Amino acid sequence: PKENRFTTWEQVFERPKFADAIIITTPDDLHYGPCMKALAMGYDVLLEKPIAPTEKECRDILALAKKTNRIVAVCHVLRYAPYFQELKALMDSGKLGRIMSVQHLEPIGHVHMSHSYVRGNWHNSKKTTPIILAKSCHDLDILRWMIGKQTQQIQAFGNLNWFKKENAPKGSTARCIDGCAVEASCPYSALKIYQRNRSWLHVFDLPEDKTQWTDAINKALRETNYGRCVYQMDNDQPDHYTTNIRFADDITASFSMEACTSYEGRRTRVMGSLGDVVGDMNSFIYTDFATGKATQWESKSDGHGGGDWRLAKDWVQAVAQQNPSLLSSTIDASIESHVMGFAAEKSRLNSTVEKIQL
């Protein structure tokens, strides 16, 4: 209804409480205000990740959720993906023996990186959140969840090496549409990605009439960041990021986020004393050391590996029954991965090994 349409998040809370729950999908730097207001007014919440841009704000939301006894689920949808659920079940079954170490890779994909973290909404950590949280809190969370042990220490390395001015090819222009001499051969050409390939257009304000799209896209390439040269932006997010993590029981994990890849989709290796697993979110192969037998499991899911709808369904049921135990990704369960992320960024910037304090 018209009375439930708003132009700012503040307007939502000027009205008395008119629903059971609220979904917060505002930009990263606008999670804290709406969530704190929603909890204070008695709403249950489904909160997009990351929880908030600072550790203090994350802890504030957790504290208020407990004080008001409201349900807060965080969109850590990988916990609901059949692939990771099967992988965790295998790790918990004992078939792998004692878990020794986990290696996890998130290949962002070179076009995805250029679209979201060089040109897009998350291109500058000072205006949003560090990429380890904006992109990879999913991965820190899934490592913590699968291993099932508290994080003790974290160390991180990474930098912005490629998407910066000194790497701009000779003859390049501030915008790809301005007669760039290398546009035709550039893998990051905005004309190629958005105009010729017509990909990643969900952020563009396009008319319903597709015959008008060429002009609308060209306008966006002239006026928005999506038309700017990837080497001439004000971006600061690292294009490669590696973390080393020590969990309780001396379990170790390494996580790498890589921008310069031709493919997307997470890769995981789990090493146990009795077997190991190699997987890529579509399938994994479990090998039993004693028999040498290799068993393959395959997934046919989409939408974050099938996790999106499962999370939404569980959240609706949890709110309807007022039973947070139906959720895997409550704020209580999700806070540790954010603490890990903030500690990793501190480590990366200061060349330190950080202890995790919960």
C-alpha positions in Angstrom: 0.0 0.0 0.0 1.0 3.6 -0.7 1.3 4.5 3.0 4.0 1.8 3.4 6.3 3.4 0.7 9.2 5.5 1.9 12.0 7.5 0.4 14.4 7.2 3.4 14.9 4.6 6.1 14.2 7.1 8.8 10.6 7.5 7.5 9.9 3.9 8.2 10.4 4.4 11.9 8.4 7.6 12.2 5.4 5.4 12.1 4.3 3.2 15.0 5.4 -0.5 14.6 3.3 -1.9 11.8 4.9 -5.3 11.0 6.4 -8.3 12.8 9.8 -8.1 11.2 12.0 -6.1 8.9 14.6 -6.9 6.2 17.5 -4.5 6.1 19.4 -4.4 2.8 20.6 -0.9 2.8 24.3 -0.2 1.8 26.9 -1.4 4.3 27.3 2.0 6.0 23.5 2.2 6.6 23.0 -1.0 8.5 23.6 0.3 12.0 21.0 3.0 12.2 18.1 1.1 10.8 18.9 -2.0 12.7 19.3 -0.3 16.1 16.0 1.6 15.5 14.2 -1.6 14.4 15.3 -3.5 17.5 14.4 -0.6 19.8 10.8 -0.6 18.3 10.4 -4.4 18.7 11.0 -5.6 15.2 12.7 -8.9 14.4 15.4 -8.4 11.8 17.0 -10.1 8.7 20.2 -8.2 8.3 22.3 -8.2 5.1 26.0 -8.8 5.8 28.3 -7.3 6.9 26.5 -6.5 10.2 28.0 -3.0 10.4 31.1 -1.1 9.3 32.9 -1.1 12.7 33.4 -3.7 15.4 31.8 -1.5 18.0 28.6 -1.1 15.9 28.5 -4.9 15.4 28.7 -5.4 19.2 26.1 -2.7 19.8 23.6 -4.5 17.6 24.3 -7.8 19.3 23.9 -6.2 22.7 20.6 -4.5 21.8 19.3 -7.7 20.2 19.9 -9.5 23.5 18.4 -6.7 25.6 15.2 -6.5 23.5 15.0 -10.3 23.1 14.6 -9.9 19.3 15.5 -12.3 16.6 18.3 -11.1 14.3 19.5 -13.3 11.5 22.5 -12.3 9.4 22.6 -13.2 5.7 25.4 -15.7 5.9 23.7 -17.8 3.3 26.6 -20.2 2.7 25.7 -22.0 5.9 22.5 -23.0 4.2 24.1 -24.1 0.9 23.8 -27.9 0.5 27.4 -28.1 -0.6 28.7 -26.6 2.7 26.1 -28.5 4.8 27.3 -31.8 3.3 30.9 -30.8 3.8 30.3 -29.9 7.4 28.4 -33.1 8.0 31.3 -35.1 6.6 33.8 -33.2 8.8 31.5 -33.8 11.9 31.0 -37.5 11.1 34.6 -38.5 12.1 35.3 -40.1 8.7 38.1 -37.6 8.1 39.5 -38.3 11.5 41.0 -35.4 13.3 40.7 -32.2 11.3 44.2 -30.8 10.8 43.8 -27.9 8.3 41.5 -26.2 5.8 42.5 -24.3 2.7 39.8 -22.0 1.2 40.0 -19.9 -1.9 37.5 -17.3 -3.1 38.3 -16.4 -6.7 36.2 -13.2 -7.3 36.7 -13.1 -11.0 38.4 -10.2 -12.8 35.2 -8.7 -14.2 33.3 -9.1 -10.9 36.2 -7.4 -9.2 36.2 -4.5 -11.6 32.4 -4.1 -11.4 31.9 -4.2 -7.7 35.2 -3.4 -6.0 36.9 -1.1 -8.5 34.0 0.9 -10.1 31.1 -0.2 -7.9 29.6 0.5 -4.5 32.3 -1.2 -2.6 35.3 0.4 -4.4 36.5 2.5 -1.5 36.8 1.0 2.1 36.5 4.5 3.6 33.0 4.9 2.1 31.8 1.3 2.8 33.6 -1.6 4.5 37.0 -3.3 4.0 36.7 -6.0 1.3 37.5 -8.8 3.8 34.1 -7.9 5.3 32.2 -6.6 2.3 33.1 -9.7 0.2 34.6 -12.3 2.4 32.9 -12.3 5.7 30.9 -15.2 4.1 34.2 -17.1 3.9 35.4 -16.4 7.4 32.0 -17.4 8.7 31.9 -20.6 6.8 35.4 -21.6 8.0 34.4 -20.9 11.6 31.2 -22.8 11.2 32.7 -25.8 9.5 35.6 -26.2 11.8 33.4 -25.6 14.9 36.2 -24.3 17.1 36.9 -20.8 18.5 39.3 -18.6 16.5 42.4 -17.8 18.5 44.8 -15.9 16.2 44.7 -14.4 12.7 47.3 -12.9 10.4 46.7 -11.2 7.0 48.6 -10.0 4.0 47.3 -8.2 0.9 47.4 -5.1 -1.2 46.1 -3.2 -4.2 48.6 -4.0 -6.8 46.9 -3.8 -10.2 43.9 -1.5 -10.4 45.8 1.8 -9.9 47.1 4.7 -12.1 50.7 3.6 -12.6 49.3 0.5 -14.4 47.1 2.4 -16.9 48.1 1.5 -20.4 49.5 4.1 -22.7 46.6 5.7 -24.7 44.0 5.0 -22.1 41.4 7.7 -21.2 39.6 8.6 -18.0 36.4 7.0 -19.4 36.3 4.0 -21.8 33.8 5.8 -24.0 36.2 8.7 -24.6 38.2 7.2 -27.5 40.5 5.0 -25.4 43.2 3.6 -27.7 43.3 0.2 -25.9 39.6 -0.2 -25.3 39.2 -3.0 -27.8 41.8 -5.2 -26.1 41.2 -4.2 -22.5 39.6 -7.0 -20.4 38.0 -4.4 -18.2 36.5 -2.2 -21.0 33.2 -0.8 -19.8 32.0 -0.7 -23.4 32.7 -4.4 -23.7 31.3 -5.5 -20.3 28.1 -3.4 -20.3 27.4 -2.3 -23.8 28.5 -5.2 -26.1 28.2 -8.1 -23.6 25.2 -6.6 -21.8 26.4 -8.1 -18.5 26.2 -6.8 -14.9 23.4 -4.4 -15.9 21.3 -4.9 -12.7 22.8 -1.7 -11.3 21.8 0.4 -14.3 18.5 2.4 -14.4 17.3 1.0 -17.8 14.0 1.6 -19.6 11.6 -1.2 -20.1 11.9 -0.7 -23.9 15.1 -2.6 -24.7 15.5 -0.6 -28.0 16.4 2.3 -25.8 19.1 0.4 -23.8 22.1 1.5 -26.0 21.5 5.2 -25.3 20.8 4.6 -21.6 23.9 2.5 -21.1 26.0 5.1 -23.0 24.6 7.8 -20.7 25.6 5.7 -17.6 29.1 5.2 -19.0 29.5 8.9 -19.4 28.1 9.9 -16.0 28.7 7.2 -13.5 31.7 5.3 -12.1 30.8 2.3 -14.3 32.2 4.1 -17.3 35.5 5.1 -15.7 38.8 3.5 -16.5 39.6 0.8 -13.8 43.1 2.3 -13.5 41.9 5.8 -12.8 39.4 5.3 -10.0 39.6 6.3 -6.3 39.5 2.7 -5.3 41.6 1.3 -2.4 40.3 -2.3 -1.9 43.0 -4.9 -2.1 43.0 -7.1 -5.2 44.6 -10.0 -3.4 44.2 -10.9 0.3 45.5 -13.9 2.3 44.8 -14.8 5.9 46.3 -17.4 8.2 44.0 -18.5 11.0 44.6 -20.6 14.1 41.7 -22.2 15.8 41.4 -24.1 19.1 42.9 -27.6 19.1 45.7 -26.3 16.9 43.5 -26.5 13.7 44.9 -24.1 11.1 43.2 -22.6 8.1 44.3 -20.4 5.2 41.9 -18.2 3.2 42.8 -16.3 0.0 40.6 -13.9 -1.9 41.8 -13.3 -5.4 40.6 -10.7 -7.9 42.7 -11.7 -11.0 41.0 -14.9 -11.9 39.1 -16.1 -15.0 36.6 -18.0 -12.9 34.4 -17.6 -9.8 33.2 -20.1 -7.2 34.8 -21.0 -4.0 37.4 -23.8 -3.7 38.0 -25.7 -0.5 40.4 -28.4 0.7 40.0 -30.1 4.1 42.8 -32.2 5.5 42.1 -34.8 8.2 44.1 -37.6 9.8 42.0 -40.3 8.1 41.0 -38.6 4.8 40.8 -35.5 2.8 38.3 -33.5 0.7 38.7 -31.3 -2.4 35.7 -29.3 -3.5 34.5 -26.3 -5.6 30.9 -25.5 -4.5 29.5 -27.7 -7.3 31.0 -30.9 -6.0 33.6 -32.4 -3.7 35.6 -35.6 -3.7 36.3 -37.4 -0.3 39.2 -39.8 -0.2 39.5 -42.4 2.5 43.2 -42.9 3.4 42.7 -46.5 4.6 40.9 -47.9 1.5 42.0 -45.3 -1.1 38.4 -45.1 -2.2 37.3 -41.7 -3.6 33.6 -40.7 -3.2 32.1 -37.8 -5.2 29.2 -35.6 -4.1 27.5 -33.2 -6.5 25.2 -30.2 -6.0 22.7 -28.8 -8.5 21.9 -25.6 -6.6 22.2 -22.0 -7.4 21.8 -18.6 -5.5 24.8 -18.8 -3.3 24.9 -22.6 -3.7 21.2 -22.8 -2.9 21.4 -21.1 0.4 19.4 -17.9 -0.3 16.0 -19.4 -0.2 16.8 -21.8 2.7 17.9 -18.9 4.9 14.8 -16.8 4.0 12.5 -19.8 4.8 14.1 -20.5 8.1 14.0 -16.8 9.1 10.3 -16.6 8.4 9.7 -19.8 10.4 11.8 -18.5 13.3 9.9 -15.2 13.4 6.5 -16.9 13.1 7.3 -19.3 15.9 9.5 -16.9 17.9 12.2 -19.6 17.9 15.7 -18.4 17.0 17.0 -22.0 17.4 15.6 -22.6 13.9 18.3 -20.4 12.5 21.9 -21.3 11.8 23.0 -17.7 11.2 21.8 -15.7 14.2 23.8 -12.6 15.1 25.2 -14.5 18.1 26.7 -17.1 15.7 27.8 -14.5 13.1 29.6 -12.0 15.3 32.8 -14.0 15.5 33.4 -14.0 11.8 33.1 -10.2 11.9 35.6 -9.9 14.7 37.9 -12.1 12.6 37.5 -9.7 9.7 38.3 -6.6 11.7 41.3 -8.3 13.2 42.5 -9.5 9.8 42.3 -5.9 8.4 44.2 -4.6 11.4 46.8 -7.3 10.9 47.1 -6.5 7.1 47.5 -2.8 7.8 49.9 -3.1 10.7 51.9 -6.3 9.9 50.8 -8.0 13.1 49.4 -11.3 14.4 46.1 -10.5 16.1 44.5 -12.4 19.0 40.8 -12.8 18.7 38.9 -11.3 21.6 35.2 -12.2 21.8 
